[in-house]
Amino acid sequence: MKNRLSVLFQNDTILALDKPAGLLSVPDRYKEDKPSLAQLVLGSYPTARPLHRLDFETSGIVLFSLQPETFGWYSDQFEHRTISKKYTAVAEGRCMEPEGLIDAPLYTQTIGKVVISKRGKSSQTLWTLLEAFQHYSLIEANPLTGRTHQIRVHLSSIGHPIVGDLLYGAGGPLYLSSLKGKKKYRLSKDAEEERPLLGRLALHASSISFKDFTTGENIHVESGLPKDMLVAISKLRQYSALLK
């Protein structure tokens, strides 16, 4: 993986970066030698502080405050839920409804897994079906709260775990052979085994909106889907489209 910063937006007070899948957002307290986006940023932006984080396998937008005096301003927007975030996910199962609201409290167990529980914190996720396939769905999720693993747990709770999310019920990676069928799929002569179309958590932080510290105006940042998700969606359209 190339440790290069992909800048989506920048002004004097805030920086929006495009995090690739397979990179920590912030350092791991137990594995300090593993690279993180927060560490990489410091080389070019010594005063940068992360305002939130994404899971290791999740790609997309991460915001950093660039000035000590602006960190609280932007953090408050997260705390008071005035920041709007949208994620794109490839999920298992065909959605039969066009949209919905998942309102289910989330509780983090001591082992780090998150479950729906009355002991948990209030959590809400709006979701919209972008595209349906025979056995998969392309979903846009808008978390109204910011709980750990919120989208992953909430989508799983309605029968649509995110592709690659073994922790929350997904069957495994997405393979072309599963879309074409074993009889029609042929392994290339130079390959020893099939490589997955999507071998990681198929979740991407695709947009975020917030108020600028200096002007108070709304700033909207978008991140296009990474190549692996684009290829997977293309193959789903080709081999798993709904029959008309």
C-alpha positions in Angstrom: 0.0 0.0 0.0 1.3 3.4 -0.9 1.5 5.8 2.1 0.5 8.9 0.2 -2.1 11.4 1.4 -5.1 11.9 -0.8 -6.4 15.4 0.0 -10.1 15.9 -0.8 -10.5 19.3 0.8 -8.3 21.8 2.7 -8.5 25.3 4.1 -6.7 27.0 7.1 -8.6 25.1 9.7 -9.6 21.7 8.4 -8.4 18.9 6.2 -10.4 16.1 4.6 -8.4 13.0 3.5 -9.4 9.9 1.6 -8.4 6.9 3.7 -7.7 3.7 1.8 -9.0 0.4 3.1 -6.4 -1.5 5.2 -5.0 1.6 7.0 -5.7 2.5 10.6 -7.2 5.9 11.2 -5.3 6.5 14.4 -2.4 4.5 16.0 -3.3 1.1 17.6 -2.4 1.2 21.3 -1.4 -2.5 21.2 0.3 -2.5 17.8 2.3 0.8 17.7 4.4 -0.3 14.7 1.3 -0.4 12.4 1.0 2.7 10.2 -2.0 5.0 10.6 -3.4 7.9 8.7 -2.9 10.2 11.7 0.8 9.4 11.8 1.2 10.0 8.1 -0.5 13.3 8.3 1.9 14.7 10.8 4.7 14.7 8.3 3.0 17.4 6.2 0.6 18.9 8.8 2.3 18.9 12.3 -0.7 20.4 14.1 -3.3 18.1 12.6 -5.6 16.2 14.9 -8.2 13.6 13.8 -11.8 14.5 14.5 -13.2 11.0 14.0 -12.1 7.6 12.7 -13.0 4.8 10.3 -12.6 1.1 10.8 -9.4 -0.4 9.5 -11.1 -2.0 6.4 -13.4 1.0 5.7 -12.3 3.5 3.1 -13.3 7.1 2.6 -13.4 10.5 4.2 -11.6 11.3 7.5 -11.5 14.9 8.9 -8.6 16.5 10.7 -8.5 19.8 12.5 -5.5 21.9 11.5 -5.4 24.5 14.3 -5.5 23.8 18.1 -8.2 26.5 18.6 -10.5 25.0 16.0 -10.5 21.4 17.3 -13.3 22.1 19.8 -15.4 23.8 17.2 -15.4 20.8 14.8 -15.6 18.3 17.6 -18.8 19.9 18.9 -20.4 19.4 15.6 -19.8 15.6 15.9 -21.0 15.6 19.5 -24.2 17.5 18.7 -24.8 15.6 15.5 -24.9 18.6 13.2 -22.4 16.9 10.9 -24.0 14.8 8.2 -22.2 11.6 7.0 -23.1 9.2 4.3 -21.7 5.8 3.6 -22.0 3.4 0.7 -22.1 -0.3 1.3 -22.4 -3.5 -0.7 -24.6 -5.7 1.4 -25.8 -9.3 1.3 -29.4 -10.0 0.4 -31.8 -8.2 -1.8 -33.6 -5.3 -0.1 -37.3 -5.4 -0.6 -37.9 -1.9 0.8 -36.6 1.4 -0.7 -35.5 3.0 2.6 -35.9 2.8 6.3 -34.8 3.9 9.8 -33.0 1.5 12.1 -33.5 2.6 15.7 -31.7 0.2 18.0 -29.4 0.8 21.0 -25.8 -0.4 20.7 -23.7 -1.9 23.4 -19.9 -2.6 23.1 -18.9 -5.9 24.8 -15.6 -6.3 26.6 -14.3 -8.3 23.6 -14.9 -5.3 21.3 -17.9 -6.7 19.5 -21.0 -4.4 19.3 -24.5 -5.8 20.0 -28.0 -4.5 20.1 -29.0 -4.3 23.7 -31.2 -2.3 26.0 -28.1 -1.6 28.0 -26.6 0.2 25.0 -26.6 3.8 23.8 -29.4 5.2 21.6 -28.4 4.7 17.9 -30.2 5.5 14.7 -29.3 4.9 11.1 -31.2 6.1 8.0 -30.7 3.9 4.9 -31.7 4.1 1.3 -31.5 1.4 -1.4 -29.5 2.7 -4.3 -29.6 -0.5 -6.4 -30.9 -4.0 -5.9 -29.4 -7.2 -7.3 -30.5 -10.8 -7.2 -28.7 -11.6 -3.9 -27.0 -8.3 -3.0 -27.9 -4.6 -2.4 -26.1 -1.3 -2.8 -27.1 0.8 0.2 -26.5 4.4 1.3 -26.4 4.7 5.1 -26.7 7.9 7.0 -25.8 7.4 10.7 -27.6 9.9 12.8 -25.5 8.9 15.8 -21.8 8.0 15.8 -21.5 4.6 17.6 -18.7 2.1 17.0 -19.6 -0.3 14.2 -23.0 1.3 14.0 -23.7 0.8 10.3 -22.3 -2.7 10.3 -24.5 -3.9 13.2 -27.6 -2.0 12.1 -27.6 -3.3 8.5 -26.9 -6.8 9.8 -29.9 -6.5 12.2 -32.2 -6.1 9.2 -30.8 -9.1 7.4 -28.2 -7.3 5.2 -24.7 -7.7 6.6 -22.1 -5.9 4.7 -20.0 -8.0 2.3 -16.8 -9.2 4.0 -18.0 -8.4 7.5 -17.5 -11.8 9.1 -17.8 -10.3 12.6 -21.5 -9.4 12.0 -22.8 -12.3 9.9 -21.6 -11.9 6.4 -20.8 -15.1 4.5 -17.4 -14.0 3.3 -15.7 -12.2 0.4 -17.5 -11.6 -2.9 -16.3 -13.9 -5.7 -16.9 -13.7 -9.4 -17.6 -17.4 -9.5 -20.5 -17.0 -7.1 -22.1 -14.5 -9.5 -21.4 -16.3 -12.8 -22.0 -19.8 -11.3 -19.4 -22.5 -10.8 -20.1 -24.1 -14.2 -19.6 -20.8 -16.2 -16.6 -19.6 -14.2 -13.1 -20.5 -15.5 -9.9 -19.8 -13.5 -7.2 -18.1 -15.6 -4.4 -20.4 -16.6 -1.8 -18.5 -14.6 -3.8 -18.4 -11.4 -3.7 -21.0 -8.7 -6.8 -19.9 -6.9 -9.6 -17.3 -7.4 -9.0 -13.9 -6.0 -12.1 -12.2 -4.6 -13.8 -9.2 -6.2 -14.2 -7.8 -2.7 -12.1 -9.3 0.0 -12.6 -6.6 2.6 -15.4 -4.9 4.4 -17.4 -3.3 1.5 -18.0 0.0 3.3 -17.0 3.5 2.1 -17.4 6.9 3.7 -18.6 8.7 0.7 -19.7 12.2 1.8 -19.6 14.6 4.8 -21.1 18.0 5.4 -20.1 20.4 8.2 -19.9 24.1 9.2 -16.7 26.0 8.5 -15.0 27.6 11.4 -14.1 30.8 9.7 -17.2 31.6 7.6 -19.9 29.4 9.2 -20.8 28.3 5.8 -21.7 24.7 5.0 -18.9 22.6 3.4 -19.7 19.4 1.6 -17.0 16.9 0.7 -17.4 13.8 -1.4 -15.2 10.7 -2.1 -15.7 8.5 -5.1 -15.9 4.8 -4.6 -12.6 3.0 -4.7 -11.7 0.7 -7.5 -12.5 -2.6 -5.8 -16.0 -1.5 -5.0 -16.5 -0.1 -8.5 -15.4 -3.4 -10.1 -17.6 -5.4 -7.8 -20.7 -3.2 -8.5 -20.0 -3.5 -12.3 -19.9 -7.3 -12.0 -23.1 -7.4 -10.0 -24.8 -5.4 -12.7 -23.4 -7.7 -15.3 -24.1 -11.1 -13.7 -26.6 -10.4 -10.8 -29.1 -7.9 -12.3 -32.7 -8.5 -11.5 -34.6 -10.4 -14.1 -37.1 -8.3 -16.0 
